Amino acid sequence: MSSEETLRFGIVTPVVTLFGREASWEENAGPAELREIALAADRLGFAHLTCSEHVGIPTDIAPQRGSRYYDPLATFGFLAAITTRVRFLTNVVVLPYHHPLAIAKRYGTLDVLCEGRLMLGVGVGSLEPEFELLGAPFGERGDRYTDALRALRAAFGKRQPRYRGDHYAFSDFIVDPCGVQQHVPIWLGGRTPRSLRRALAAGDGWTPFSLGVPEVGALLERARAWPEWSQREGGFDVALPPDGASDVTCPGGVDAMREAVARSVQAGATVIQLSLASESLPHYLDQLAIVRESVVPEFA
């Protein structure tokens, strides 16, 4: 159940998120390096770049969750101005932190500026201290998330949106700009069966995290028996990393990457989220070119 027949390769953007395992060049990189990465992704024909959202990470959690998170709206606004083809995936925006109409307006403006290249990845959120920091009710996040998804779908791309739900309601307002895409792709993040059910029911794809590729494959196999799966109309994307390879310049690296991608496809991936271990920006850019030349065509 794929939204497109050809496997797509997106890029987990270096620099914009740091988990403490990255090479030193990423820690010291900034706009100049991001520019080179985005231009290479655009020139080589990769599907998208990613950027995640967190406002503040508690200090005791930072070693596990990472400490650097570029703001996706600002980051993609910068990158949209220098590219023409590559799309921009929020991976993910924590939807319960926001009013859905604010997301429709802010990211709708970005969608206008990037000429319809936006993809919205959204998640329910799990960091209770960050919810408290932002004044968002942690205990209600699941219900608010479900309602916000419906509201966002009703509002995005609509100049005069109308919606009434349990937590959000709006009408008689003009939202301009409102987004080029009438049906912006919305992927739901998560790592549980419930997140996959939500994605099947309310989204266009699922972008799991903290799950191994075999675990995802087993969950997708179970999901094919769910009513949410059989009742879907149209395609559904599953975005997974390659199962086990990260440096295509090592001896045998290209073959290892092909095999890793093949395992992810076998598990159910329709989109590959490419993350590459690199020693420098030139090393990273060399790997992008190698993947495009020697790996991507194998899955065309």
MARDO-688915 format. One line per 2 residues: number of its first residue (from 1); their letters; for each residue x, y, z of C-alpha. Coordinates in nm, 2 decimals. Each point is the difference from the previous one (the first is absolute). Layout:
<nodes>
NUM> A> X:Y:Z  ...
</nodes>
This chain:
<nodes>
1> MS> 0.00:0.00:0.00  0.24:0.26:-0.13
3> SE> -0.08:0.36:-0.10  0.26:-0.03:-0.28
5> ET> 0.15:-0.30:-0.17  0.36:0.11:0.00
7> LR> 0.19:0.00:0.33  0.09:0.35:0.11
9> FG> 0.32:0.10:0.18  -0.03:0.29:0.25
11> IV> 0.28:0.14:0.21  0.02:0.02:0.38
13> TP> 0.16:0.35:-0.01  0.33:0.02:0.18
15> VV> 0.08:0.29:0.23  -0.36:0.09:0.09
17> TL> -0.03:-0.26:0.28  0.28:-0.13:0.22
19> FG> -0.02:-0.30:0.22  0.36:0.00:0.12
21> RE> 0.11:-0.28:-0.24  0.08:0.23:-0.29
23> AS> 0.34:0.09:-0.14  0.15:0.33:0.11
25> WE> -0.06:0.16:-0.33  -0.37:-0.01:0.06
27> EN> 0.03:0.16:0.34  0.19:0.30:-0.15
29> AG> -0.20:0.03:-0.32  -0.26:0.26:-0.09
31> PA> -0.17:0.17:-0.29  0.28:-0.04:-0.25
33> EL> 0.01:-0.38:0.05  -0.38:-0.03:0.00
35> RE> 0.00:0.19:-0.33  0.24:-0.24:-0.16
37> IA> -0.20:-0.30:0.12  -0.33:0.14:-0.13
39> LA> 0.15:0.09:-0.33  0.15:-0.35:-0.04
41> AD> -0.33:-0.16:0.10  -0.19:0.22:-0.25
43> RL> 0.25:-0.06:-0.28  0.02:-0.38:0.05
45> GF> -0.38:-0.04:0.02  -0.05:-0.12:0.35
47> AH> -0.36:0.01:0.11  0.01:0.21:0.31
49> LT> 0.20:0.15:0.29  -0.12:-0.04:0.36
51> CS> 0.00:0.22:0.31  -0.15:-0.08:0.34
53> EH> -0.16:0.22:0.27  0.08:0.04:0.36
55> VG> 0.00:0.34:0.19  0.20:-0.11:0.30
57> IP> 0.15:-0.33:0.11  0.02:-0.07:0.37
59> TD> 0.37:-0.02:0.09  -0.03:-0.35:0.16
61> IA> -0.16:-0.14:-0.32  0.23:0.17:-0.25
63> PQ> 0.26:-0.28:-0.01  -0.27:-0.24:-0.13
65> RG> -0.22:0.24:-0.20  0.25:0.24:-0.14
67> SR> 0.06:0.36:0.08  -0.01:0.19:-0.33
69> YY> -0.32:0.04:-0.20  -0.01:0.27:-0.26
71> DP> -0.35:0.15:-0.04  -0.15:-0.16:-0.32
73> LA> -0.19:0.30:-0.11  0.30:0.23:0.00
75> TF> 0.23:-0.27:-0.14  -0.23:-0.09:-0.29
77> GF> -0.06:0.36:-0.08  0.37:0.04:-0.04
79> LA> 0.05:-0.31:-0.21  -0.31:0.06:-0.22
81> AI> 0.15:0.32:-0.12  0.30:-0.18:-0.15
83> TT> -0.16:-0.32:-0.14  -0.26:-0.08:-0.26
85> RV> -0.08:-0.37:0.02  0.07:-0.16:0.33
87> RF> -0.29:-0.02:0.25  0.00:0.09:0.37
89> LT> -0.13:-0.25:0.26  -0.06:0.11:0.36
91> NV> 0.11:-0.32:0.19  -0.18:0.08:0.22
93> VV> -0.19:0.31:0.12  -0.15:-0.08:0.34
95> LP> -0.36:0.09:-0.09  -0.14:0.03:0.36
97> YH> 0.24:0.29:0.06  -0.19:0.21:-0.25
99> HP> -0.35:0.12:-0.11  -0.06:-0.19:-0.33
101> LA> -0.10:0.33:-0.17  0.33:0.15:0.09
103> IA> 0.17:-0.30:-0.17  -0.22:0.04:-0.30
105> KR> 0.09:0.37:-0.03  0.37:-0.02:0.08
107> YG> 0.08:-0.31:-0.20  -0.25:0.10:-0.27
109> TL> 0.21:0.32:-0.05  0.30:-0.23:-0.03
111> DV> -0.18:-0.21:-0.25  -0.07:0.31:-0.21
113> LC> 0.36:0.11:0.02  0.14:-0.34:-0.10
115> EG> -0.27:-0.04:-0.27  -0.17:-0.31:0.14
117> RL> 0.30:-0.20:0.12  -0.11:-0.03:0.36
119> ML> -0.06:-0.34:0.17  -0.13:0.01:0.36
121> GV> 0.12:-0.26:0.24  -0.18:0.03:0.33
123> GV> 0.02:-0.18:0.34  -0.18:-0.02:0.33
125> GS> 0.30:0.08:0.21  0.14:-0.17:0.31
127> LE> 0.21:0.24:0.20  -0.22:0.10:0.29
129> PE> 0.24:0.27:0.13  -0.01:0.17:-0.35
131> FE> -0.38:-0.01:0.01  0.01:0.17:0.34
133> LL> 0.25:0.26:-0.13  -0.23:0.10:-0.28
135> GA> -0.32:-0.01:0.20  -0.14:-0.29:-0.20
137> PF> -0.21:-0.27:0.18  0.20:-0.32:0.00
139> GE> -0.28:-0.22:0.12  -0.23:0.11:-0.28
141> RG> 0.25:-0.02:-0.28  -0.14:-0.31:-0.17
143> DR> -0.35:0.13:-0.03  0.12:0.34:-0.10
145> YT> 0.23:-0.15:-0.26  -0.28:-0.20:-0.16
147> DA> -0.22:0.32:-0.01  0.29:0.21:-0.13
149> LR> 0.06:-0.24:-0.28  -0.36:0.03:-0.12
151> AL> 0.02:0.38:0.04  0.33:0.03:-0.19
153> RA> -0.14:-0.21:-0.28  -0.31:0.22:-0.02
155> AF> 0.20:0.32:0.01  0.32:-0.04:-0.21
157> GK> -0.03:0.16:-0.34  -0.34:0.16:0.08
159> RQ> -0.03:0.37:0.01  -0.32:-0.01:0.21
161> PR> 0.03:-0.32:0.20  -0.28:-0.14:0.21
163> YR> 0.03:-0.26:0.27  -0.17:-0.10:0.33
165> GD> 0.14:-0.27:0.22  0.04:-0.09:0.36
167> HY> 0.30:0.23:0.07  0.03:0.23:-0.31
169> AF> -0.26:0.20:-0.19  0.02:0.28:-0.25
171> SD> -0.20:0.17:-0.27  -0.05:0.35:-0.14
173> FI> 0.37:0.07:-0.02  0.22:0.06:-0.31
175> VD> 0.33:-0.19:0.00  0.21:0.14:-0.28
177> PC> 0.24:-0.13:-0.11  -0.13:-0.35:0.07
179> GV> 0.22:-0.24:-0.20  0.03:-0.10:-0.36
181> QQ> -0.09:-0.36:0.06  -0.36:-0.08:0.06
183> HV> 0.10:-0.34:0.14  0.35:0.05:0.15
185> PI> 0.16:-0.34:0.08  -0.03:-0.07:0.37
187> WL> 0.22:-0.28:0.15  -0.05:-0.10:0.36
189> GG> 0.30:-0.09:0.22  -0.01:-0.26:0.28
191> RT> 0.12:-0.34:0.11  -0.31:-0.17:0.12
193> PR> -0.29:-0.19:-0.17  -0.22:0.29:0.10
195> SL> 0.21:0.24:-0.20  -0.02:-0.21:-0.31
197> RR> -0.38:-0.04:0.04  -0.02:0.38:0.03
199> AL> 0.22:0.05:-0.31  -0.21:-0.25:-0.20
201> AA> -0.32:0.18:0.11  0.10:0.36:-0.02
203> GD> 0.33:0.04:-0.19  0.18:-0.07:-0.33
205> GW> 0.29:-0.19:0.16  0.18:-0.12:0.31
207> TP> 0.35:0.09:0.10  0.09:-0.22:0.30
209> FS> 0.29:0.06:0.24  0.18:-0.20:0.26
211> LG> -0.10:-0.32:-0.17  0.22:-0.24:-0.19
213> VP> -0.08:-0.08:-0.36  -0.10:-0.36:0.09
215> EV> -0.23:0.13:0.27  -0.17:0.23:-0.25
217> GA> -0.03:-0.28:-0.25  -0.17:-0.22:0.26
219> LL> -0.24:0.28:0.10  -0.09:0.07:-0.36
221> ER> -0.07:-0.37:-0.06  -0.25:0.01:0.28
223> AR> -0.15:0.33:-0.12  -0.09:-0.15:-0.33
225> AW> -0.28:-0.18:0.18  -0.14:0.32:0.16
227> PE> -0.31:0.17:-0.13  0.19:0.33:-0.02
229> WS> 0.22:-0.16:-0.26  -0.27:-0.15:-0.22
231> QR> -0.22:0.31:0.02  0.27:0.24:-0.13
233> EG> -0.04:0.16:-0.33  0.31:0.11:-0.19
235> GF> 0.36:-0.06:0.10  0.18:-0.02:0.33
237> DV> 0.37:0.07:0.06  0.22:-0.17:0.25
239> AL> 0.34:0.18:0.06  0.28:-0.21:0.13
241> PP> 0.38:0.03:0.02  0.22:-0.25:-0.17
243> DG> 0.03:-0.31:0.22  0.36:0.02:0.11
245> AS> 0.23:0.19:-0.23  0.13:0.36:0.04
247> DV> 0.33:0.06:-0.20  0.01:-0.09:-0.37
249> TC> 0.37:0.10:-0.03  0.11:-0.30:0.21
251> PG> 0.11:-0.31:-0.18  -0.32:-0.18:-0.10
253> GV> -0.20:0.30:0.11  -0.21:0.03:-0.31
255> DA> -0.10:-0.36:0.00  -0.07:0.02:0.37
257> MR> -0.23:0.30:-0.06  -0.18:-0.17:-0.28
259> EA> -0.07:-0.30:0.23  -0.10:0.23:0.29
261> VA> -0.25:0.18:-0.22  -0.13:-0.32:-0.14
263> RS> -0.07:-0.13:0.36  -0.19:0.32:0.07
265> VQ> -0.21:-0.03:-0.31  -0.07:-0.36:0.09
267> AG> -0.13:0.12:0.33  -0.23:0.24:-0.17
269> AT> 0.18:0.32:-0.07  -0.12:0.22:-0.28
271> VI> 0.24:0.28:0.10  0.36:-0.03:0.12
273> QL> 0.12:0.25:0.26  0.37:0.02:-0.08
275> SL> 0.24:0.07:0.29  0.37:-0.02:-0.08
277> AS> 0.30:-0.02:0.24  0.26:0.25:-0.12
279> ES> 0.33:0.16:0.10  -0.04:0.33:-0.17
281> LP> -0.24:0.19:-0.23  0.19:-0.11:-0.32
283> HY> -0.02:-0.36:0.12  -0.37:0.04:0.06
285> LD> -0.06:0.16:-0.34  0.21:-0.27:-0.17
287> QL> -0.22:-0.27:0.16  -0.32:0.17:-0.12
289> AI> 0.14:-0.01:-0.36  0.09:-0.37:0.04
291> VR> -0.34:-0.09:0.13  -0.17:0.18:-0.28
293> ES> 0.22:-0.16:-0.27  0.04:-0.35:0.14
295> VV> -0.28:-0.08:0.24  -0.32:0.19:-0.11
297> PE> -0.01:-0.14:-0.36  -0.01:-0.35:0.15
299> FA> -0.35:0.08:0.14  -0.14:0.20:-0.30
</nodes>
